[in-house]
Amino acid sequence: MPNAAIYARYSTDMQREASIEDQVRLCAERAEVDGLSIIETYTDHATSGSTLLRSGIQALLHDAASGRFDILISEALDRLSRDQEDIAGIYKRLSFAGVKIITLSEGEINQLHIGLKGTMNALFLKDLADKTRRGLRGRVEAGKSGGGKSYGYDVVKTFDADGEAIRGDRTINKSEAAIITRIFKSYSVGKSPKAIAAHLNAESIPGPRGNSWGQSTINGNRQRGTGILNNELYIGRLVWNRLRYVKDPETGKRVSRLNPEGEWSVQEVPDLRIVDQNLWGQVKKRQGKLELNKTKKQYFWTKQRPRYLLSGLIRCGVCGGGFSVISQTHIGCANARNKGTCTERRSIKRTTLEDIVLDGLKHQLMEPELCKVFAEEYIKELTRLHAQNRDSRNTHEAELNRIDRDLEKLVDAICAGVAADRIKDRMVALEQRKAELTATLEQAPDANVVIHPNMGRFYRERVAQLAETLRGDDARSEATEILRGLIEAIAVEFDEAGKPQISITGDLAGMLSLSQANKKAASVSEDDVQQIKLVAGVGFEPTTFRL
């Protein structure tokens, strides 16, 4: 009995869960008639066929590649996918795995089905999208919601005389409306979205999605109409079709695009107003001033270098958020101060952290024990790579010898009276390939690569020299860029005594390239740091080497 699998899918939450059961039952009946043994059933619930980001279809493709079944049964080809590119890809992968596709609607699937049905399914999706948009536009023009739920409103569930659901009605949620009014008033008197979010989180007021408030939730994007401060529904103005969504072919995810204003559909719905016009105007006036200032400074900020040595590299070891400046001299967790979602409110002096990091780079990364372990693993990997290179070199040399012999035979053939026109193209191709192989062999890396035994000392001296350069102005920016290039991230935590514990993730390739020059600088006192750990990150090939 051949092994078979079943795939079933339904598209939206508005369809019945029983749809899956019906599809599986019908496919199982077909398998029984054909004498097939069902070993697995794959399903995707309430998932569109326009994407392959489905757990069921991904599991199916994985198991097919491993040879778990020989035949796939589905209700119709559009259950697998409605996207032309995706259905062709599924067919190609299953065919390569030796799996036949049989559907109840089309029978055994071949290339003709993929071409014709794939096109029909894609057209169906476009037609469905157009019909849906027409229906939503009609709903909006009647003053009803075009879909989605805005913070501050509740969905009203009503039915007509025939028992059909009347969709799109909303009513104001009084408790959420009070929060919205509070946000608008706080912003109009000068509070920043960051401060407003922190106060709301401190009072444990849930955000629109039930989680914490953030700056972007409040501020959003004025042009796109996103964020609490830009939702025109709060002044009784329903705007629909401001954005359109297209699928990114690389990721399969939808991304938004702003439509021209002439394509927007705008309706007045005064019964849904939450914010009075005067308060709305005050908020828009302040936003306008901030945007004007931002435009003036935009060129400056795009050209600005990092202000401090470690700007943008420091993360909180508790929550993973970034560190920001909290005073003229100290830095601390941004989430703890902006959102109130992190408990780590302790700070560290910026210059102290810089000294600790420089000391770690100079003295603790290249300890003799660590260098020894790294050197052993590095040489072991080089040995493997050199063996691989030798195999490739031997293969290339053998092919080169074979080409030389073939060229000699072709020359002999010409001398024997064979017309040169008949073998000219072959000779040109062989000469080109010979040139490629010769260049490859000449460019092959030297196998005698070693690590200098004083690598650690050279590296420490070089970092010390760069640290000394930071104190001057002539080459400060260059030294800063070099040192920042050695560091991917810095995580800061504090122990019970308040001493910092710092983890540095660094670039080993850059560290090894600094193993030259000489000069020394003073180290940091042991009282400044309790523990520091350095880890090798990406940038060193192979990336499996870590310290």
C-alpha positions in Angstrom: 0.0 0.0 0.0 1.5 3.4 -1.0 1.8 5.9 1.9 -0.3 9.0 1.5 -0.9 12.3 3.3 -3.9 14.7 3.4 -3.7 18.4 3.4 -6.7 20.6 4.4 -7.1 24.4 4.9 -9.8 27.0 5.4 -9.2 30.7 4.9 -10.8 32.9 7.5 -12.4 33.0 10.9 -15.8 33.5 9.3 -15.6 30.0 7.9 -16.5 26.9 9.9 -14.0 24.8 11.8 -15.9 21.8 10.4 -14.7 22.7 7.0 -11.4 21.0 7.9 -13.2 17.9 9.0 -15.2 17.8 5.8 -12.1 18.1 3.6 -10.3 15.4 5.6 -13.2 13.0 5.5 -13.7 13.3 1.7 -9.9 12.9 1.1 -9.8 9.8 3.3 -12.7 8.3 1.4 -10.8 8.9 -1.9 -7.7 7.3 -0.3 -9.7 4.2 0.7 -11.0 3.8 -2.9 -7.5 4.1 -4.3 -6.1 1.7 -1.8 -3.8 4.2 -0.1 -2.6 4.2 3.5 -3.0 7.6 5.2 0.0 8.2 7.5 -0.4 11.9 8.3 -2.9 14.8 8.0 -1.7 18.4 7.7 -4.0 21.3 8.4 -4.0 25.1 8.5 -6.8 26.8 10.2 -8.1 30.3 9.3 -5.0 31.0 7.1 -5.0 32.6 3.7 -3.7 30.6 0.7 -1.8 33.6 -0.5 1.2 32.9 1.7 3.4 30.0 2.5 3.9 31.1 6.1 1.7 28.3 7.4 2.8 25.7 9.9 0.8 22.9 8.2 2.2 23.4 4.7 5.8 23.9 6.0 5.5 20.6 7.9 4.2 18.9 4.8 7.1 20.1 2.6 9.6 19.0 5.3 8.2 15.5 5.6 7.8 15.1 1.8 11.5 15.9 1.4 12.4 13.2 4.0 10.3 10.6 2.1 7.5 10.0 4.6 4.8 9.7 2.0 4.4 9.1 -1.8 1.1 10.7 -2.5 -0.6 14.0 -1.3 -4.4 14.2 -1.4 -6.2 17.5 -1.1 -9.7 18.8 -1.9 -8.5 21.2 -4.6 -5.3 22.8 -5.8 -6.3 26.1 -4.3 -6.2 24.5 -0.8 -2.4 24.2 -1.2 -1.9 27.8 -2.4 -3.6 30.5 -4.4 -0.3 32.2 -5.3 1.1 31.4 -8.8 4.7 31.4 -7.7 4.0 29.5 -4.5 2.0 26.7 -6.1 4.6 26.3 -8.8 7.3 26.0 -6.0 5.2 23.5 -4.1 4.7 21.3 -7.2 8.5 21.5 -8.0 9.5 20.5 -4.5 7.0 17.6 -4.2 8.0 16.4 -7.7 11.6 16.4 -6.8 10.7 14.4 -3.7 8.8 11.9 -5.8 5.4 12.8 -4.4 2.3 12.9 -6.6 -0.4 15.4 -5.9 -4.0 14.2 -6.3 -7.0 16.5 -5.7 -10.7 15.7 -5.6 -11.5 18.5 -8.0 -8.7 18.1 -10.6 -7.4 14.6 -10.3 -3.7 13.9 -10.6 -1.9 17.3 -10.9 0.5 18.0 -13.8 2.3 21.0 -15.3 -0.9 22.0 -17.2 -2.9 22.3 -13.9 -0.1 24.3 -12.3 -0.2 26.8 -15.2 -3.9 27.2 -15.7 -5.3 26.7 -12.2 -2.4 28.8 -10.7 -3.4 31.7 -13.0 -7.1 31.2 -12.2 -6.5 31.1 -8.4 -4.4 34.2 -8.6 -7.2 36.0 -10.5 -9.7 34.7 -8.0 -7.6 36.3 -5.2 -7.5 39.7 -7.0 -11.2 39.6 -7.8 -12.0 38.7 -4.1 -9.8 41.6 -2.9 -11.6 44.0 -5.3 -15.0 42.8 -4.1 -14.0 43.0 -0.5 -12.8 46.6 -1.0 -16.0 47.6 -2.7 -18.0 46.2 0.2 -15.8 48.0 2.7 -16.1 51.3 0.9 -19.9 51.0 0.9 -19.8 50.3 4.6 -17.6 53.3 5.2 -19.8 55.6 3.1 -22.6 54.5 5.4 -20.6 55.8 8.4 -19.6 52.4 9.6 -16.2 51.0 10.4 -14.2 49.6 7.5 -12.6 47.0 9.7 -10.4 46.8 12.7 -11.0 48.2 16.2 -9.6 51.5 17.4 -8.6 52.0 21.0 -11.5 53.9 22.7 -14.3 52.0 21.0 -16.3 48.8 21.4 -17.7 46.7 18.7 -21.6 46.7 18.6 -23.1 43.4 17.6 -26.6 43.7 16.1 -28.7 41.7 13.7 -31.2 42.5 11.0 -34.7 41.1 10.6 -33.3 38.1 8.8 -30.8 37.3 11.6 -27.8 38.5 9.6 -25.1 40.3 11.5 -24.9 44.0 10.9 -21.2 44.8 10.8 -19.2 48.1 11.3 -21.1 49.6 14.2 -19.0 51.1 17.1 -19.7 52.7 20.4 -17.4 54.8 22.6 -15.7 52.9 25.5 -15.9 55.5 28.3 -12.9 54.3 30.3 -10.6 54.2 27.3 -12.0 57.5 26.1 -10.9 59.0 29.4 -7.3 57.7 28.8 -7.4 59.2 25.3 -8.4 62.6 26.5 -5.8 62.4 29.2 -3.1 61.7 26.6 -4.2 64.6 24.5 -4.2 67.0 27.4 -0.8 65.9 28.7 0.7 66.3 25.3 -0.8 69.7 24.7 0.7 71.1 27.9 4.2 70.0 26.9 4.6 66.4 28.1 6.5 64.1 25.8 5.0 60.8 24.5 7.8 59.0 26.3 6.8 60.6 29.7 3.1 60.0 29.0 3.8 56.3 28.3 5.9 55.9 31.5 3.1 57.4 33.6 0.5 55.1 32.1 2.7 52.0 32.6 3.4 53.1 36.2 -0.3 53.0 36.9 -0.6 49.6 35.2 -3.0 50.9 32.6 -3.0 48.4 29.7 -2.2 49.6 26.2 -4.3 49.2 23.0 -3.0 45.6 22.6 -3.3 44.7 26.2 0.5 45.2 26.8 2.6 48.2 27.9 2.5 51.7 26.4 5.3 52.9 24.3 6.3 56.2 22.8 5.4 55.1 19.2 2.0 53.9 20.4 1.1 57.5 21.3 3.1 59.5 18.8 2.8 57.2 15.8 3.2 58.6 12.3 1.3 61.8 11.6 1.4 61.4 7.8 0.1 57.8 7.9 -2.5 58.7 10.6 -1.1 56.1 13.1 -0.8 56.5 16.8 -3.2 57.8 19.4 -2.4 61.5 18.6 -3.2 61.1 14.9 -6.4 59.1 14.9 -9.0 61.4 13.3 -11.8 59.1 14.4 -11.3 60.8 17.8 -12.7 64.0 16.3 -15.5 62.2 14.5 -13.8 61.9 11.1 -13.6 58.4 9.6 -10.8 58.1 7.1 -10.5 54.9 5.1 -8.1 53.7 2.4 -5.3 56.0 3.6 -3.0 52.9 3.4 -2.8 50.0 1.1 -1.0 46.7 1.9 1.2 44.7 -0.5 3.0 41.4 0.1 6.7 41.4 0.2 7.8 38.6 -2.2 10.9 37.9 -0.1 9.3 37.4 3.3 5.6 36.8 2.4 4.6 39.5 4.9 2.4 42.5 4.2 3.9 46.0 4.2 1.9 49.2 4.1 2.1 51.9 1.4 0.5 55.4 1.7 -2.2 56.1 -0.9 -2.6 59.5 -2.6 -5.0 61.7 -0.6 -7.4 61.8 -3.5 -8.1 58.0 -3.0 -9.0 58.4 0.6 -12.6 57.9 1.7 -13.6 60.4 4.4 -16.9 60.4 6.3 -18.1 62.5 9.2 -19.2 60.5 12.3 -19.9 63.1 15.0 -21.4 60.5 17.4 -17.9 58.9 17.7 -16.1 62.1 18.7 -14.0 61.8 21.8 -11.6 64.8 21.6 -12.9 68.4 21.2 -11.7 70.4 18.3 -9.8 73.0 20.4 -7.7 70.3 22.1 -7.1 68.5 18.8 -5.9 71.8 17.3 -3.4 72.4 20.2 -1.9 69.0 19.7 -1.6 69.5 15.9 0.0 72.9 16.5 2.7 71.4 18.8 3.3 68.5 16.4 3.8 71.0 13.5 6.4 72.9 15.5 8.3 69.7 16.3 8.2 68.5 12.7 9.6 71.9 11.5 12.5 71.7 14.0 13.1 68.1 13.0 13.3 69.0 9.3 15.8 71.7 10.0 18.0 69.4 11.9 17.5 66.3 9.7 20.7 66.9 7.6 22.8 67.5 10.7 21.6 64.2 12.4 22.2 62.1 9.3 25.8 63.3 9.2 26.4 63.1 13.0 29.0 60.7 14.4 28.4 58.9 17.7 28.6 61.4 20.4 30.5 59.1 22.8 32.8 56.1 22.4 30.1 53.5 23.2 27.0 55.3 22.0 24.4 52.8 20.7 26.3 49.7 21.8 25.2 49.4 25.4 22.2 47.2 26.4 20.5 46.5 29.8 21.4 43.1 31.1 18.0 42.7 32.7 15.5 43.6 30.0 17.8 43.8 26.9 16.7 47.4 26.2 19.1 50.2 25.2 20.9 52.6 27.6 20.4 56.3 27.3 21.8 59.4 28.9 20.0 60.2 32.2 22.3 63.0 33.4 25.3 65.0 32.3 27.6 62.2 33.4 25.5 59.0 33.9 23.7 56.5 31.7 21.0 53.9 32.5 18.3 51.6 31.1 15.9 53.5 28.8 13.0 51.1 29.4 13.2 51.7 33.2 12.9 55.5 32.7 10.8 55.8 29.5 8.3 53.0 29.9 8.8 51.8 33.5 8.8 48.2 32.2 12.3 47.4 33.7 13.3 47.2 37.3 16.9 48.2 36.8 17.0 51.9 37.6 20.6 52.0 38.7 23.0 54.0 36.5 26.7 54.0 35.8 29.1 56.9 35.0 29.7 57.0 31.3 33.5 57.6 31.6 33.8 54.7 34.1 32.1 52.3 31.7 34.4 53.4 28.9 37.5 52.8 31.1 36.2 49.4 32.1 35.6 48.3 28.5 39.0 49.6 27.3 40.6 47.7 30.2 38.8 44.6 29.3 39.9 44.8 25.7 43.5 45.5 26.7 44.0 43.0 29.5 41.3 40.4 30.0 40.5 39.3 26.4 44.0 38.3 25.5 44.9 36.4 28.6 47.5 33.7 27.9 45.0 30.9 28.8 42.4 32.2 26.4 44.9 32.8 23.7 46.1 29.2 24.0 42.6 27.8 23.6 41.8 30.1 20.7 45.1 29.3 19.0 44.5 25.5 19.3 41.0 25.8 17.8 42.1 28.3 15.2 44.9 26.0 14.0 42.6 23.0 14.1 40.1 24.8 11.8 42.9 26.0 9.5 44.1 22.4 9.2 40.6 21.3 8.1 40.3 24.2 5.6 43.8 23.6 4.2 42.9 19.9 3.7 39.8 21.0 1.9 41.8 23.5 -0.2 44.3 20.8 -1.1 41.5 18.6 -2.4 40.1 21.4 -4.5 43.6 22.2 -5.7 44.2 18.6 -6.7 40.9 18.5 -8.6 41.7 21.7 -10.4 45.2 20.5 -11.4 43.8 17.2 -12.6 41.2 19.1 -14.8 44.0 21.4 -16.1 46.1 18.4 -17.1 43.0 16.9 -18.9 42.4 20.2 -20.8 46.1 20.2 -21.9 45.7 16.7 -23.3 42.4 17.6 -25.0 44.0 20.7 -26.6 46.9 18.5 -27.9 44.4 16.1 -29.4 42.6 18.9 -31.1 45.8 20.2 -32.6 46.7 16.7 -33.8 43.2 16.5 -35.4 43.9 19.7 -37.3 47.2 18.4 -38.4 45.5 15.3 -39.6 43.3 17.3 -41.9 40.1 18.0 -39.9 38.7 21.4 -40.7 39.6 24.0 -38.1 36.0 25.5 -38.2 34.6 22.3 -36.8 36.7 22.3 -33.7 37.3 26.1 -33.2 34.6 26.6 -30.6 35.7 23.6 -28.6 39.3 24.9 -28.5 38.2 28.4 -27.4 36.1 27.0 -24.6 39.0 24.8 -23.4 41.4 27.8 -23.5 38.9 29.9 -21.5 38.5 27.2 -18.9 42.3 26.7 -18.7 42.7 30.4 -18.0 40.1 30.3 -15.2 41.8 27.3 -13.5 45.2 28.9 -13.8 44.0 32.1 -12.2 42.3 30.1 -9.4 45.4 28.1 -8.6 47.6 31.3 -8.6 45.2 33.0 -6.2 44.9 30.1 -3.8 45.9 31.2 -0.2 49.2 30.1 1.3 48.8 27.1 3.5 51.5 28.2 5.9 49.4 30.5 8.1 50.4 30.7 11.8 49.5 32.8 14.8 52.3 34.8 16.3 53.1 33.7 19.9 53.1 37.4 21.0 49.6 38.1 19.5 48.1 38.9 22.9 50.8 41.4 23.9 50.7 43.1 20.5 46.9 43.4 20.7 47.0 44.9 24.2 49.6 47.4 23.2 47.6 48.4 20.1 44.4 49.0 22.1 46.4 51.0 24.7 47.7 53.2 21.8 44.2 53.8 20.6 43.0 54.6 24.1 45.8 57.2 24.3 44.8 58.6 21.0 41.3 59.2 22.3 42.6 61.8 24.7 43.8 64.0 21.8 41.9 65.7 19.0 44.0 65.0 15.9 43.0 61.4 15.3 40.2 61.0 17.9 37.4 60.2 15.4 39.5 57.5 13.7 40.5 55.9 16.9 36.9 55.9 18.1 35.7 54.2 14.9 38.4 51.5 15.2 37.6 50.7 18.8 33.8 50.7 18.1 34.5 48.3 15.3 35.8 45.8 17.8 32.6 45.8 19.8 29.2 44.4 18.8 27.3 44.9 22.1 27.9 45.6 25.8 25.5 44.2 28.4 25.4 46.0 31.8 24.1 44.4 35.0 24.5 45.3 38.7 25.1 42.9 41.6 23.5 43.4 45.0 26.3 45.7 46.1 25.7 47.9 43.1 28.9 47.0 41.2 28.6 46.6 37.5 28.9 43.3 35.8 29.7 43.8 32.1 29.6 41.4 29.1 31.2 42.5 25.9 30.5 40.8 22.5 33.4 41.6 20.2 34.7 41.0 16.7 37.7 38.6 16.7 38.7 39.4 13.2 39.1 43.1 14.1 40.9 42.1 17.4 43.4 40.0 15.6 44.1 42.7 13.0 45.1 45.0 15.9 47.9 42.6 17.0 50.7 45.1 16.1 52.3 48.4 17.3 53.3 49.3 20.8 52.4 51.7 23.6 50.8 51.3 27.1 48.1 52.9 29.2 47.0 52.6 32.8 44.5 50.0 33.7 41.3 50.4 35.7 41.1 49.8 39.4 39.6 46.5 40.5 37.1 48.3 42.6 35.5 49.7 39.5 34.3 46.3 38.2 33.5 43.0 39.7 33.2 40.8 36.6 33.9 41.3 32.9 33.4 38.6 30.2 34.3 38.9 26.5 32.8 36.8 23.8 33.8 36.5 20.1 31.1 37.5 17.7 30.5 37.6 14.0 33.2 38.9 11.6 35.7 36.1 12.2 35.5 33.1 9.9 34.4 30.6 10.9 32.0 32.1 13.3 32.1 29.0 15.6 35.2 30.2 17.3 34.1 31.9 20.5 36.0 33.0 23.6 
